[in-house]
Amino acid sequence: MRFGINLLLVTTHVTQAHERWFHLLKDCGFDGVEVPIFEGDPAHYAALGKLLDRAGLARTASTGLDARTNPIDADPGVRRAALERLRFAVDCAAALGAEVLCGPLHSAFKVFSGRGPTPDELSRSAEVLRAAAEHAAAASVLLAPEALNRFECYLATSAAQLRELVERVGHPALRAHYDTHHMHIEERDAGAAVRHCAPVLGHVHLSENDRGVPGRGQVDWRGTFRALREVGYEGWCVIEAFSRLDPAFAAAIHVWRDYFATPEEVCREGLRFVRAGLA
């Protein structure tokens, strides 16, 4: 099991100007970082990869989709744009040297139809994800779609829905991404949710209910950690916490106040907590 932290803690676009964070995170004891991919190009991420190599950090990556690139849209043109966007993100992740590309890859973030998911939408999502997984396999990147809470998506909001979607895609380069923040909202038994996801589980986010320091809030950490140990999970465990350093991103995810004094608190205290819980 390896431990990382999502750099959305400090920025939505990682550049050379953030290099000091790489060395700080290595000093904290992290094995790697998760780099958001929303802009830039493969050359940009290849250069970042060299800086991360210098700091001795492995990496994963995350991304998301919007209304123009929605895999479940009825318009074939929008679905083609979704696939091209996912292929672009895979190419950037591969250039970065990332092992995993995670996030709500199955549908657009906060785009709602006013009803629950339909069979057609599930089929469209699976079709796009299967094609994206083919591209990811060729680039040696694992795709990991993430179930989100009901306020951020509607296609996959539970461990059961996520497993069903991953099994529907049926590609070895695509596995499930479990996030404790979202499942704290949606699941009644965190341990049971992890165990249900275990056959297809490929990536884990450790995120507090308030997006602050893991261990300070209400997430069922004991049940989560116990289940991850029981199922023999050996992949990445990535801390995901959010600050207000990027005002536009903070507004998009509704972070209206600070839940810690400095991002360093999340890094040091959070890593100590999750290491101890999973030991």
N, C-alpha and C positions, 0 to 999 in steps of 0.2 A: 504494500500500500504506500502510495506517495502523496505528499501534501503540497497543495498549491494555494494561491490566492488570486482572485480575479482583480485585474487592474482597473476595472470600472470603479473601484474604491476611490481612484484619484482622477481618472480621465476616460473619455470615450475614444480617444485617439492617442495611442502610445507613440512617442517619438524619441529621438535621441536625447531630448531635453529631460526625459524621465529616467535616464540611466542611473541616477543616484538611488532611485527606488530599487533597482535590481540588486545593488550591493547591500542595501539595507535589508531586503527580504532574504537574501542569502545569509546575512549575519543573523537574522531571526531564526534561521533553521529550515526555511522552506526548501523543498526539492525543486519547485518550479513555479511558474506564473501562468495565469490565463490572460491572453491578450484579446481584447475586443477588436473585431474586424467590421468596421462600418464604412471606412473610406480608405484611400491609399491605393496601392497596387502591389503586385508581387515583389517588385524591386525594393519597395519601402520595407516590406516585412522580411525580406532576405537580409537587409542591413540590420534590422532589429535582432534578427537571429544571431548575427555575429556578436552583437553586444551582449546578448544573453549567454552565448557560449563563453564569452570572456568572464561573465559573472558566475559561471558554473550552474546555470539554471536551465532545467528542461522546461517545456511549455505545452500548454493546450491553448485553444482559441474558442471564442464564442461569437455568435452573430445573431441577427434577427431579420425579419421580413416585414414589409409594410403593405398597404392596400394595392400598390402598383406591382407588387411581387408576391401575390398571395397564391399559394399552391392549391387552394380549394375554390378559387373563383370560377364561376361558370364560363368565363371568357377564356378560350384557349390561349389567346395572346398574353393574358396576364399570367397564366400558368407557365407559358414558355419563358416569360421574364423571370418568374420565380426560379425556374431551373437554371437559367443563366446566372442569376444572382448567387445561387448556391454553388455553382461551378466556380464562379469568381472567388467566393469565400474559401472554397477548398484550395484553389490555386494559391491564394495568399497564405493560408494556413500551412500548406506544404512548403512554400518558400521560407516561412518562419521557422520551420522545423517542428511544427506542432503535431502531436500524436492524435489529438481529438479535436473535432469541431463540434461544439455543442450549442444549445439554445433552442428556442421555440421554432424549429425548422419546419414544422408540420403545417403552420398556418400563420397568417399575419398577426402581429402584436396589436391587441386592442381594436380589432376590426370585427364587429358583431353583425349577425344577421337578424337578431331578434328571436331566434329559436335555437334549439339544440342542434348538434351535428346530424346531418343526413347521411344515408348510405352513399349517395353520390359524392358528397364532400370527402368522406373517408376514402373512397376509391381514388379520387383525384389526388389527395394528399399522398397516398401510398404510391401512386404512379410517379409523381414528381420525385418523391424520396428515393424510390428504387433507381430511377435514372441518375439522381445525384449520388447515390451510393456506388453506382458503377464507376462514376468519375472519381469518387473518393478512393475507391479500392485501387485504382491505377496510380493514385498519388500517395498511397500508403497512409491515408488519413481515415480515422474512424468517425463516422457521423453519429451524433447522439442527440436526437430530438428530445425536448424537455416538456413535461406536463406543467402547465401554469395554472394558477388559481382562476376561479370563475370571473374575476374582475379584469383579467388580462387576455383571456382567450375562451373559446367554448369547445374546440374540437377535442382536446385531450386535457382533462382537468383532474384525472385520478391515475393511480398506479395501474388499475385494471384497464382503463382506456389506452394508456400509453403502451402497455404490454400488447394489447390487441392490435394496435397500429404497427408496432415493430414486427410482430409476427405476420401481419398482413403483407408488409413489405418483403419480409423473408430474405434479407440479404446479409451476408456475414460482415459487411463493412458498415452496418447500421445497428446500433444498440441503444437501449433506453438511458435517459438522463434523469436521475431522481434528485429533486431539490427539496430540502427540509422546510424552507419557508412556505412554498406553495402547498406542500402536502400537510403542513400544520393546519392550514385553512381547510383543506378538502378531505382529509382522511380522519377517521375516528380512532385508528390504531396504527401508529407510525411503524411499529415493528412488523405488523401484519402486512402493511403496504410494501415495505422493503422486501419481505420474504416473497410476496406475490410477484414483485418485479425481478427477483433474483435471476431467473433463467435467461433474461434478456438484458440484464443490467450491465452498462458499460461506463457510466460516469456518475459522480455524485457531487452535488453542491451542499455544503454545510452552511446554512444561512439562518440567522435568528428570525423570530417572528416580526421584529421591528427593523430588521436589516442592520442591526447594530452588532455588538461584540457577541460571538457565540458563547452561550452559557449564562448570559445575563437575563434572558427572557423566558418565554413560555414553551418553546419547542420541547418535545419529549426526547431529549437527548439520550437518556438512559435506554429507552426502548429502541431508538434508532441505532445507537452504537452496538447494543447487544445483537440486534438483527444483522447488522453488517458483519459482525464477527461470526455469527452462526452460519451465515450463507457462504462464508469464505471469500468475501469480496476483496480483491487485490488491486483494483484500479486506482484512479486518481480520486482524492477527496479534496475538493477545492472550496476554500472559504469564500463566501460572497457576502460582502457588506457594502453599503452605499453611504456616501457623504454628500455634502452640498458644494464640493469644490468645483463641480461643473454644473452651473445653475440650470441650464437647459435640460440636462439629463435628470437632475434632481426633480425638476418639475414633471417630466414625463413619467417618472416612477413614483411621484407623490411623496417625496421626502421633504417635509416642510420644516423639520427641526433636526438638530444634531443629537445623535444617540451615543456619542463618545467625544472626548475632548480633542483627540488627534487620531489620524489614521494609524499611527504607530501602535496605539492601544489595541486596535483590531488585530494587527499583525502579531504582536508579542503575546498578549493575553489569549487571543483566539487560538493561536497555534498550540500554546501550552494546554489549553482546555481540550481541544479535539485529539491531540496526541495521547493525553492521559485517558480520555474516554475510549479510545480505540486500541489502547495498549493490551 
